[in-house]
Amino acid sequence: MIPHPITLPPQPRNDRLIALFLLGVALFAPPLIRVFGAPVTIFGCPLLFIYIFLAWTVVVALIAFDVERRNEPKRSSTTASSSLPP
């Protein structure tokens, strides 16, 4: 008798991390980097440096937010209602 393979339900949180990875790949793709490679400065900093810094900050912040939400304990409606005073 062959045992049935164990299938896990899809996890949307892993899907979010994959989507954030793909967002990072898209933000740092050479065609988009070339758009910001123009010889323009903002407060003396090249536009490309500002774009890379902000894009990296956004990607890291979104990943950190998603991972921290993953580590929070899940609240159920029975737990929340039982902690209320009568």
TARA-V658291 format. One line per field, one symbol per residue. ss: DSSP state (h for helix, s for strand, l for the rest). A space follows every 50 residues. Layout:
ss = ???
This chain:
ss = lllllllllllhhhhhhhhhhhhhhhhllhhhhhhlllllssllsshhhh hhhhhhhhhhhhhhhhhhhhhlllllhhhhhhllll
